[in-house]
Amino acid sequence: MELSRKKILIEFKELLLIAICSMPYGFVVNQILVPHAVIGGGLTGLCEILYFASHEAIPIWLSSLSINLVLAVIAVIILGWKTCIRTFYGILWMTVWLRVFTVPEQPLISDPFMAIILAGILNGAGLGVVYSNNGNTGGTDIIAMIVNKYKHVSMGRALFLIDVVIIGSAWTLPEVTRVEQLLFGLCYVFVETQAVDWVLGRGRQSVQFFIFSKKYNEIADAIMQRLERGVTLLESEGAYTHQENKLILLVVRRSEATKIYRLVMEIDPTAFISETPTRGVVGEGFESIKERT
């Protein structure tokens, strides 16, 4: 019963974060990119092209919803229903925010370069949270997954190629009069990607410690009792002295690294410590296996 309740709470938290953190998407597209006639990559860029080509007759939210639903149905047929449940949920909220935020008469930020930098950071950070909570935004993400299933092309490369084609095709629009606007679109995609990676990677940053000390039992007990972290003792032998000893192995979050140093130095100032950054640690006290699947 307790496990089932915990699972429900986790699901609720994830769905809530997906709904909230998809909000920057609607804000960025309608209030930053469109006023500056900067075409972003993916489905966003395609919907912008339709918006400008139709002389604003086709709202971005409507074209986004229509194309996303078609792609989602195709994804269900090819990838299966379970894979796409949250895709429909993400599409719903993307549409809601695109409908809520309208296109202003004047850009909120007059400098287009600063505007697309801000847009990339905001949207990338929001999408990073969505992805880290098992969310999906639909669009070209679906195309990339389908391509990746049948062709030996990475999702990153597939998405990049799609973005280049969409941004490049914007050159035919009368609103795009300068090559700088195409470059702004590429810069936006780059900043957005970096922001997504930063958000996804930051939550998984951990460090691995190897601690060499004759007082290994005291250090191990202190780590387990005071920091509540598990440790592993490995057999070790000095190559020169051939003296047998125990080696302490443990993994902690980056924010806890300073505590490890202070604790070890308190017990054995002569200890030898090796710290190695690591990412994607899965297990109790870190990221759950469910979050990686």
C-alpha positions as CSV (number, residue, x, y, z in Angstrom):
1,M,0.0,0.0,0.0
2,E,2.8,2.4,1.0
3,L,4.7,1.6,-2.2
4,S,1.6,2.2,-4.4
5,R,1.0,5.5,-2.7
6,K,4.5,6.6,-3.2
7,K,4.3,5.6,-6.9
8,I,1.1,7.7,-7.3
9,L,2.8,10.7,-5.7
10,I,5.8,10.4,-8.0
11,E,3.5,10.2,-11.1
12,F,1.6,13.2,-9.9
13,K,4.8,15.2,-9.4
14,E,6.1,14.3,-12.8
15,L,2.8,15.2,-14.6
16,L,2.6,18.5,-12.7
17,L,6.2,19.5,-13.6
18,I,5.6,18.5,-17.3
19,A,2.5,20.8,-17.3
20,I,4.3,23.8,-15.7
21,C,7.7,23.5,-17.4
22,S,6.1,23.3,-20.9
23,M,4.9,26.9,-20.3
24,P,8.2,28.5,-21.6
25,Y,7.6,26.9,-24.9
26,G,4.5,28.9,-25.6
27,F,6.0,32.1,-24.3
28,V,9.3,31.7,-26.3
29,V,7.6,30.9,-29.6
30,N,4.8,33.6,-29.6
31,Q,6.5,36.4,-27.6
32,I,10.1,36.2,-28.7
33,L,10.7,34.1,-31.9
34,V,7.7,35.2,-34.0
35,P,8.0,39.0,-33.3
36,H,11.6,38.9,-34.5
37,A,10.8,36.5,-37.4
38,V,13.4,34.0,-36.2
39,I,12.6,30.5,-37.3
40,G,13.4,27.9,-34.6
41,G,14.1,24.3,-35.3
42,G,11.8,21.3,-35.3
43,L,8.0,21.6,-35.3
44,T,8.2,25.1,-33.8
45,G,10.0,26.3,-36.9
46,L,7.6,24.5,-39.3
47,C,4.6,26.0,-37.6
48,E,6.2,29.5,-37.8
49,I,6.8,29.0,-41.5
50,L,3.1,28.1,-42.0
51,Y,2.1,31.1,-39.8
52,F,4.1,33.6,-41.9
53,A,3.3,31.9,-45.3
54,S,-0.4,32.1,-44.6
55,H,-0.1,35.8,-43.6
56,E,-1.0,34.9,-40.0
57,A,-4.2,33.1,-41.0
58,I,-3.0,29.7,-39.5
59,P,-2.4,30.1,-35.8
60,I,0.7,28.4,-34.5
61,W,-1.2,26.6,-31.8
62,L,-3.6,25.1,-34.4
63,S,-0.9,23.9,-36.8
64,S,1.2,22.6,-33.9
65,L,-1.8,20.6,-32.5
66,S,-2.7,19.2,-36.0
67,I,0.8,18.1,-37.0
68,N,1.5,16.7,-33.5
69,L,-1.6,14.6,-33.4
70,V,-0.8,13.1,-36.9
71,L,2.7,12.3,-35.8
72,A,1.5,10.9,-32.4
73,V,-0.9,8.5,-34.2
74,I,1.9,7.3,-36.5
75,A,4.1,6.8,-33.4
76,V,1.4,4.8,-31.7
77,I,1.2,2.5,-34.7
78,I,5.0,2.1,-35.0
79,L,6.3,2.4,-31.4
80,G,3.3,1.2,-29.4
81,W,0.7,2.9,-27.2
82,K,2.6,2.8,-23.9
83,T,5.5,4.7,-25.4
84,C,3.3,7.5,-26.5
85,I,0.9,8.1,-23.6
86,R,2.9,11.0,-22.2
87,T,3.5,12.3,-25.7
88,F,-0.2,13.1,-25.9
89,Y,-0.1,14.7,-22.5
90,G,2.8,16.8,-23.5
91,I,1.1,17.8,-26.8
92,L,-1.9,18.9,-24.8
93,W,0.0,21.3,-22.6
94,M,2.2,22.6,-25.4
95,T,-1.1,23.5,-27.2
96,V,-2.5,25.2,-24.1
97,W,0.5,27.5,-23.6
98,L,0.7,28.3,-27.3
99,R,-3.0,29.4,-27.1
100,V,-2.5,31.3,-23.8
101,F,0.5,33.4,-25.0
102,T,-0.4,35.6,-27.9
103,V,2.0,37.4,-30.4
104,P,2.6,41.0,-29.2
105,E,2.6,43.9,-31.7
106,Q,6.2,44.9,-30.6
107,P,9.0,42.5,-29.5
108,L,9.4,42.3,-25.7
109,I,13.2,42.6,-26.2
110,S,14.3,44.9,-29.0
111,D,17.8,43.3,-29.5
112,P,17.1,40.1,-31.5
113,F,20.4,38.4,-30.5
114,M,19.7,38.9,-26.8
115,A,16.2,37.8,-27.4
116,I,17.1,34.4,-28.9
117,I,19.7,33.8,-26.2
118,L,17.1,34.3,-23.6
119,A,14.6,32.2,-25.6
120,G,17.1,29.3,-25.9
121,I,17.8,29.3,-22.2
122,L,14.2,29.5,-21.1
123,N,12.9,26.9,-23.5
124,G,15.9,24.6,-23.1
125,A,15.6,24.7,-19.3
126,G,11.9,24.0,-19.4
127,L,12.3,21.1,-21.8
128,G,15.1,19.7,-19.7
129,V,12.8,19.4,-16.8
130,V,10.1,17.9,-19.0
131,Y,12.5,15.3,-20.3
132,S,13.9,14.5,-16.9
133,N,10.3,13.7,-15.7
134,N,9.7,11.2,-18.5
135,G,7.8,13.8,-20.5
136,N,7.8,14.2,-24.3
137,T,7.0,17.3,-26.4
138,G,6.0,15.5,-29.6
139,G,7.0,17.2,-32.8
140,T,10.3,16.2,-34.4
141,D,11.2,14.1,-31.3
142,I,8.7,11.6,-32.7
143,I,10.3,11.6,-36.1
144,A,13.7,11.2,-34.6
145,M,12.5,8.1,-32.6
146,I,11.0,6.5,-35.6
147,V,14.1,7.2,-37.7
148,N,16.3,5.8,-35.0
149,K,14.3,2.6,-34.9
150,Y,14.9,1.7,-38.5
151,K,18.1,3.5,-39.4
152,H,21.5,3.6,-37.7
153,V,21.3,7.3,-37.2
154,S,21.5,8.8,-33.7
155,M,18.5,10.9,-32.4
156,G,20.8,13.9,-32.1
157,R,22.0,13.7,-35.7
158,A,18.4,13.1,-37.0
159,L,17.1,16.1,-35.0
160,F,20.0,18.3,-36.2
161,L,19.4,17.5,-39.9
162,I,15.7,18.2,-39.5
163,D,16.4,21.5,-37.8
164,V,18.8,22.6,-40.6
165,V,16.3,21.8,-43.3
166,I,13.5,23.7,-41.6
167,I,15.5,26.7,-40.7
168,G,17.0,26.8,-44.2
169,S,13.6,26.7,-45.9
170,A,12.7,29.9,-44.0
171,W,14.8,31.8,-46.6
172,T,11.8,31.7,-48.9
173,L,9.6,33.7,-46.6
174,P,9.2,37.5,-47.3
175,E,9.6,38.2,-43.5
176,V,13.1,36.7,-43.6
177,T,15.1,39.3,-45.4
178,R,18.5,38.9,-43.8
179,V,20.8,36.0,-43.5
180,E,21.3,37.0,-39.8
181,Q,17.8,35.8,-39.1
182,L,18.7,32.3,-40.2
183,L,21.9,32.4,-38.1
184,F,19.8,33.6,-35.2
185,G,17.6,30.5,-35.7
186,L,20.7,28.2,-35.6
187,C,22.0,30.0,-32.5
188,Y,18.6,29.5,-30.8
189,V,18.7,25.8,-31.5
190,F,22.3,25.5,-30.2
191,V,21.5,27.5,-26.9
192,E,18.3,25.5,-26.4
193,T,20.2,22.2,-26.8
194,Q,22.9,23.2,-24.4
195,A,20.3,24.3,-21.8
196,V,18.6,21.0,-22.1
197,D,21.8,19.1,-21.6
198,W,22.8,21.3,-18.6
199,V,19.5,20.6,-16.8
200,L,19.5,16.9,-17.6
201,G,23.2,16.5,-16.6
202,R,23.2,18.7,-13.5
203,G,20.7,16.5,-11.6
204,R,22.9,13.5,-12.3
205,Q,26.3,14.9,-11.4
206,S,28.0,12.7,-8.8
207,V,31.6,12.0,-7.7
208,Q,33.3,8.7,-7.0
209,F,35.9,8.5,-4.2
210,F,38.8,6.1,-3.6
211,I,40.2,6.6,-0.1
212,F,43.4,5.0,1.0
213,S,43.9,5.0,4.7
214,K,45.1,2.7,7.5
215,K,42.1,4.0,9.5
216,Y,39.6,2.7,6.9
217,N,37.3,1.2,9.5
218,E,36.9,4.5,11.3
219,I,36.4,6.4,8.1
220,A,33.9,3.9,6.7
221,D,31.9,4.0,10.0
222,A,31.9,7.8,10.1
223,I,30.7,8.0,6.5
224,M,27.8,5.6,7.1
225,Q,26.7,7.0,10.4
226,R,27.3,10.8,9.9
227,L,26.6,11.2,6.2
228,E,24.3,8.1,5.8
229,R,26.1,7.0,2.7
230,G,27.0,3.4,1.9
231,V,30.6,2.4,1.3
232,T,32.5,-0.6,-0.1
233,L,35.7,-2.0,1.2
234,L,38.0,-3.4,-1.5
235,E,41.1,-5.5,-0.9
236,S,44.3,-3.7,-1.9
237,E,48.0,-4.3,-1.9
238,G,50.9,-1.8,-2.3
239,A,53.0,-2.7,-5.3
240,Y,56.2,-1.6,-3.7
241,T,55.7,-2.6,0.0
242,H,53.3,-5.5,-0.7
243,Q,51.5,-4.4,2.3
244,E,47.8,-5.4,2.3
245,N,45.2,-2.9,3.2
246,K,41.5,-1.9,2.6
247,L,40.4,0.6,0.0
248,I,37.3,2.6,0.5
249,L,35.0,3.1,-2.5
250,L,31.9,5.3,-2.4
251,V,29.8,7.5,-4.6
252,V,28.2,10.8,-3.4
253,R,26.5,13.8,-4.9
254,R,28.8,16.6,-5.9
255,S,27.4,18.8,-3.2
256,E,28.5,16.3,-0.6
257,A,32.2,16.1,-1.8
258,T,33.4,18.8,0.7
259,K,31.9,16.9,3.6
260,I,33.8,13.8,2.6
261,Y,37.1,15.7,2.6
262,R,36.5,17.2,6.0
263,L,35.4,14.0,7.5
264,V,38.5,12.0,6.2
265,M,40.9,14.8,7.2
266,E,39.4,14.8,10.7
267,I,40.1,11.1,11.2
268,D,43.3,10.7,9.1
269,P,45.1,13.8,7.8
270,T,47.6,11.5,6.0
271,A,44.9,9.7,3.9
272,F,45.2,9.6,0.2
273,I,42.0,10.5,-1.7
274,S,41.2,10.2,-5.3
275,E,38.0,12.0,-6.6
276,T,36.5,11.2,-10.1
277,P,33.4,13.0,-11.5
278,T,30.7,10.5,-12.7
279,R,27.2,10.9,-14.2
280,G,24.1,8.8,-14.5
281,V,24.5,7.0,-11.1
282,V,21.5,4.7,-10.6
283,G,20.5,3.2,-7.3
284,E,19.3,3.9,-3.8
285,G,20.0,7.5,-2.8
286,F,20.5,8.6,-6.4
287,E,18.5,8.4,-9.6
288,S,15.9,5.6,-9.7
289,I,15.9,3.0,-12.4
290,K,12.4,4.2,-13.4
291,E,13.7,7.6,-14.3
292,R,16.2,6.1,-16.7
293,T,13.7,3.9,-18.5
